[in-house]
Every structure is written in structure tokens, then in C-alpha cells.
């Protein structure tokens, strides 16, 4: 028993010794690793501590594991030092530590495609053995440290796709062993340093997508081994240096999208190894040098979007390896050379779009049997397409749009079995679509819009079962839509708008289940929407406007959940609109000019992206749903010409983007709410022909973008607010037939863009404001008729020289027609009738009818009577007061004349009756008349006695006749 116990005790001692030994070894390693700052592992663990490692790429970087087994590391042969570190695409983030400088044996450092940020530490310049430094595709910032130039052994430097700034450091020229320099997409500025020319062994120079400016340095010729020079998408300027032609090893030259100018240097023809030349998007001018035909190895050539001119001199017969030629968007003229292409050509892509090329379709292209894509669009080619077009058996894309081609499509086009895209729009093609087109089984796009083609859409077209897009807009196609249209299962676009198509929509169209756009507007189609439309689950746009569709909408349309644009306007649809509310993605719903009835569905508010809601000219009833206020992106709301009632919901004040609010011709009531003034984007407000009452809110003056304000035919009262003058963009202002009173505010002069003003049939009073003459853009009409305006017509209205119609009738205006009105030479409708105007009518108004001037006081001049005639008539046509005054004057004058006449007659009579005093025998005086008869007169009767003289009061003339006079006789 004791022996057993001793044995167990000995074994336990041995195990303990082993454990202690292992622990001692581990601790020694840990102490050595963590405490010895001369080892790479020490510095790498410090570097690890500054990094974030969500994917665990650094998980085995542990003191318990030999450094050479750590992920991403490569050691020397003796496994003592790290020579390579590759953590590319490891998902690490954080900062690049300056501690990397202690890895003195490091030859390759690759931290690309991570999430590192901060600056590139200058300490990296101490890694004298570094040959490869790749930090591209991170979020590094700051400048490229000049210390990078100390890495004398560096061969590859790739820093692209970061957020660096500043210039390319000139010290880069010290890297005499450098073969690859990549700093693309780094937001670098400044110029390309001339020191780049010191890099004799440089093979690839990638400077693309920066903000580099200035000239390309002539010193670039020092890069004798350069094969790839890419500096596209910068701001380089000046000419391409001719010294570029000395880069004999160059295979790729990409200087696209800069502002390089001048001609293309002919020295580029010396680049015998060049396979890729891209100079697009510059300001190069002159002709394309024919010397470029010497680039026998060239495969891709892009000179598009420059100012190159003159004729095309490049010949594919010499550029035998050329596969792609892009010369679009220049000013090339003439035609394609007759020897452009020979049999055996490798040319696959030819893009000459948007030049000034002319002539007929170039038959020379028919020799390019290898060609796959031809784009001659946007030129001036004319004539008919050749029937031999089917020689191009490899052709996949034929793009001839926007030219002047004529004639019919050749039936032989159906023999090009490889054809996928046929773009012939924007020409003058006529005739029918050849039925042979149904042979093109690979055809996926056919665009014939904007031509003059006619005839039916051939049923054979539906044999092209690969079709995804059909656009025949703007032709004269007639007849029905082929009933077999449903065979086109992959069709996504069917655009047949603006033709003469008739008949119903074929039910089979519902089987085009991938259809996304259906445009059948502007035709003569009729019938109803087939229920099979419910299968069009991917449809986004349906436009059926300007047809003769009728009947209620099928309820199954509510299954179309992806609809965004619906335009059924100008048809004869009836019933309610609920079937169109199944989608919550609507952006446009236009149902104007139909016969829809019922209420407006509040569920429309679920389409939060709805920006155009047009339901005008229907028979909708009920109130405006308050839920429409949730449509915060709404910019056009048209509910006009319906039978809507109630108030305008205040929730619409949340529709801050609304530009057009049309609620006219309904039965809406209530006051105009001040919140309308908060709609800052409002450009058109029409509330006319309703039952609104109360004042015009002054807050409308806050709608500074308002162009049209129509409030006519309501019961509005009060004054026109002065704040209307804040509507400086206003073009149309209509308040006619309300109950407004007060003055027209003088602030109206601030509405300098107003060209139509109507305030007739109100109770406005006072003088017409002089300031109105400052609104010199008034053109359509100025209508102030049927109000209570008084005073004179301001002469300033003569400044409205663009005005075409002026109506001031039925007011209380006085004075003369201003002479300044003679300047209104644009006026063709004038009404000044029923006022109190007088004086001469300006001669320029002589051509207006009499009705323009009726019922005034004393207007004269053509077309009324001349002013001299009018004066005579005025005497005959006096007022009652004037007549009474004249009568009184006549009576007084007549009385005075009578008295004077009587006095004169008495004087004469008194002298005439002088007679002699009668004799003593009786006092009788005998007188003999002319007839020889004697008259006997009693002198006593002529001369009364003294007793009677006092009573003779009737004698007017009291004469004293002396004795002698009495004795004489008066013979007559």
C-alpha cells in the first residue's frame, strides 16, 4: 500500500515538472515577444491594436503562434523577419500606423480594398527594402507624403480610389525602379510633375479621374518603357505633345474627357504598338490625320466629342486590326470613302453619330461583313435603304435614326437573321412595314417613331417573340392592333401613340405579362378595357388619352399594384374610379374629360409619391377628402368642372409643393382660407365659379410665384388687399362678378408682368389709379367695366401700348378721352360707353363701332358726329335747366323791347297830334286831310282844363303847348 502511494506521488511530481516546464517556455516566448521591441511580431501586435477587425482576419495574430503562420504574412527563408504583408479585402478599418516603419525587411505591403482612413504616414518612407506599396480603394485622405520618394527600391505604387488631396509630389521622380504608378480617382490637383520623365522603367501611369490641370509635360518622352498612359477625366489643357510619339512601347493612350485642344499630332502614327487610342471629350480640332492609318495594331479608336472636321480619311482597309471606330459628335462632312472597307475586315463597331455626313446609305459598309453595330444616326444621309442590306449577316444593331432617309423599308431586311435592334426613327420613311420582318426571331427592339409610315401593323410582327420594345409613335398606322399581340411574352414597351389605329384593345394583350409601358393615346381606339389587363402585374405606365374608350373600368384593375402613371383623359369612361386605386405607387393620375361619377377615393392618399392628380371635367360628387393633405409631393391638383360641395379642407395646406390648384366650376363654399398664402410654390390658383364668400385673404400676397389668380364668379366682398402688389410674377388676375368694393390698390403697379386684368361687375369705386399705367405688359385685356369708378381716365393708361382690349364701360367716368390713348395702336376692342365723357375722340379710334362710345355726354369725332355738327345738335338738345334759363332770358328781353317800343311810339304820336288851337267860336280846328276832307277836333279834349290836369295820370308825355302852338294847325 505504501509502495502504491509512493508511486502515485512520484508520477504527480513528474507531471507537475512537465507543466512548469511548458509554462516557463510559454512565458519566455510571451516575454520575448511582448518585451523585445526588435522583433517584427512586437510591432505587428502594436499595429493590430490600432485596427478594427470585424471579419477576424487578424484573429491568429497571437504570441502563441509563430509569426510566420499569421494570416497575411510572408517571412524570409530563415523565418526571422516579415517580408510581405497582404491584408487586401480583409474588411479592416482604422488608421495606418507609423509603426510599419519598424518592419525593416518588408518588401511588399498590400492594405488595398479595406476601410482604412486618415493620412498616409510619412514614416513609410523609411522602409528602404519596400518594392510594392498598395493602398488603393480605401478612405485615406491628406497629401501624398514627399517621403515616398525615399523608397529607392519601390517598383509598384498604387494609391488610387482614395480621398487624397494636393499635388502629385515631385519626389516621385526619385523612384528610379518604379514600373507602376497608380493614383487614379484620388481628387488630386495641380499639374503632372515633369519629374515623371525620370521614371525610365515606368510601364503603367494611371492618373485618371482627378482634377489635374496644366499641360502634359514634354518630359513624358523620358518614360521609354511606358506601355499604358491613362490620364482621362481631368482638366488637362493645351496640345498633345508631339513627343508622345517617341513612346515606342505605348500600347494604351487614354486622354479622354479633358480640355485638350489643337490638332491631333501626326507623331502618334509612330506608335506602332498602339492598340487603344481614346481622345474623346476634348476640344481637338482640324481633320483626322491620315497618318493614323499606319497604326496597324490599333484595335479600338475613339475620337468622339471633339471639334474634328472635314472628310473622313481613316480607312479600315489599312487599319486591318481595328475592331471599334468611334467618331461621333464631331463636325465631319462628306460621305464615307469608297475604299473604306474591304472583305476580310475585322471591324465590328462603327459609330459616326451626330456629324454632318451626307449622301446615300454608304454601300461601302456592305463590304464590312464582320460588322455588328452600325450607328449613322444624327447625320444628313438620305435616299432609300439598299435592298442588298442583307449582306451584313453579322449585323446586330442598325441605328439610322434622325437622318433624311425616304422610301419603304426593303423586304430584304427580314434576311438579317442576327438583327437585334432596329432604330429607324426620325426619318421620312413611308409605306408599310414589310411582313418579312416577322422572320427576325432575335429582334428585341424596333423603333420606327416619327416617320410617315402607314398601313396596318402586320400580324407577322408578333412572330418576333424576342421583342421587348416596340415604338411606332407619330406615324399613320391604321387598322386594329394585331389580336396576336399576346404572343410577345417578353414585351416591356408598347408605344403606339399618335397614329390612326382603331378598334378595341385585343384581350390577348393581357398576356404580355412583362409589359411595363403601354402608350395607346391619340388614336381612334374604342371599346372597353379588357379584364385580362389584371394580368399585367409589372405595368407601370398606361396612357390611353384622346381615344373613344367607354364604359366602366373593370374591378380587376385594382390588382395592378405597380402602376405609377395613369392617363385616361379625353375618353368616355364612366362609373367610379376605385379600380385605379390599387397601387400605392402612383405618381400621375389623369382622368380629365370623362364621365366618371361618385366620390373621390380617400385611399388615393396612400400613394405618397403622387404629384399630379387631375380629375377635372367629370361628374364627381361629395367633398374633397381631407386625406389628400397627406400628398406632400403633390404639385398639380385639378378637380375642376365637377359637382363637388363643402369647404376646401385645411389639410391641403400641407401640400407645400403644389404649383397648380384648380377647383373652379364646382359648388364649393365657405371663405377663402388664409393658409392658401402658405403655398409658396403656387403658380396657378383657380377658385372661380363657386360659392366662396368673405374677403380675399391678404395672405395671398405671400404666394410670390403665383402666375394666375382666378377668383371670378363668386360672392367675395370687401376690398382688394394691398398685398396683391407682392405678386410680382402675376400674369392673369381675374376678380370679375363678385361683390368687391373700395379702390383698386395702387400697389397693382408692382405686378409688372401682368398681361390680363379683369375686375368687372363689382362695386369698386374711386378713381382709376394712375399707377395702373405702369403695368406696361398688360396685353390681353384690361376690364374695369360695370363698377362705380369716377373721375377722369388717367392719361397714364396711354402707356399700355401692348393692350389689345380695354373696357371701361358702365362707370361714372368724366372728362375727356386722354390724348395719350392715341398711342394704343395694338387696341382692337374698346368700350367707353355709358359714362359721362365729353370732348374729341382720338382719331386712332375712328375705326371702332358706335357702340364703343354710346351714352356719354358730349363725345364727338369719328365714329360719332364731327365736333362742329355736334355743337349745333347740342343747342337743340339742351338740358332742362338750360331751357328754363333761356326762356326766362327771352321773356325779360321781350318785355324790355316792348317798353322801349311803346316809349318811341308815344313820342312819335305826341308829335304827330300837334294841331292848331281852335278859333274863338267854338275852339274847333278844321284840318283838311289828304282826301280833301276836314276833321274837326275839340281842343278842349286835347288839352284838359287846369282843374283836370292833376287827375290826368295816364299821360305819359306831359307837354306844355304855348299859345302860339295852340293856334297853329297840324296838317297831316
Secondary structure, 3 states (H helix, E strand, C coil): CHHHHHHHHHHHHHHHHHHHHHHHHHHHHHHHHHHCCCCHHHHHHHHHHCEECCCCCCCCCCCCCCHHHCCCEEECCCCCCEEEEECCCCCCEEECCHHHHHCCCCCEEECCCCEEEEECCHHHHHCCCCCEEECCCCEEEECCCHHHHHCCCCCEEECCCCEECCECCHHHHHCCCCCEEECCCCCCECCCCHHHHHCCCCCEEECCCCCCEECCCHHHHHCCCCCEEECCCCEEEECCCHHHHHCCCCCEEECCCCEEEECCCHHHHHCCCCCEEECCCCEEEECCCHHHHHCCCCCEEECCCCEEEEECCCCCCCCCCCCEEECCCCEEEECCCCCCCCCCCCCCEEECCCCEEEEECCHHHHHCCCCCEEECCCCEEEECCCHHHHHCCCCCEEECCCCEEEECCCHHHHHCCCCCEEECCCCEECCCCCHHHHHCCCCCEEECCCCCCEEECCHHHHHCCCCCEEECCCCEEEECCCCCHHHCCCCCEEECCCCEEEECCCHHHHHCCCCCEEECCCCEEEECCCHHHHHCCCCCEEECCCCEEEEECCHHHHHCCCCCEEECCCCEEEECCHHHHCCCCCCEEECCCCEEEECCCHHHHHCCCCCEEECCCCEEEECCCHHHHHCCCCCEEECCCCEEEECCCHHHHHCCCCCEEECCCCEEEEECCHHHHHCCCCCEEECCCCEEEECCCHHHHHCCCCCEEECCCCEEEECCCHHHHHCCCCCEEECCCCEEEECCCHHHHHCCCCCEEECCCCEEEEECCHHHHHCCCCCCEEECCCCEEEEECCHHHHHCCCCCEEECCCCEEEECCCHHHHHCCCCCEEECCCCEEEEECCHHHCCCCHHHCCCCCEEECCCCCCHHHHHHHHHHCCCHHHHHHHHHHHHHHHHHHHHHHHHHHHHHHHHHCCCCCCCCCCCEEEEECCCCCEEEEEHHHHCCCHHHHCCCCCCCCCCCCCHHHHHCCCCC
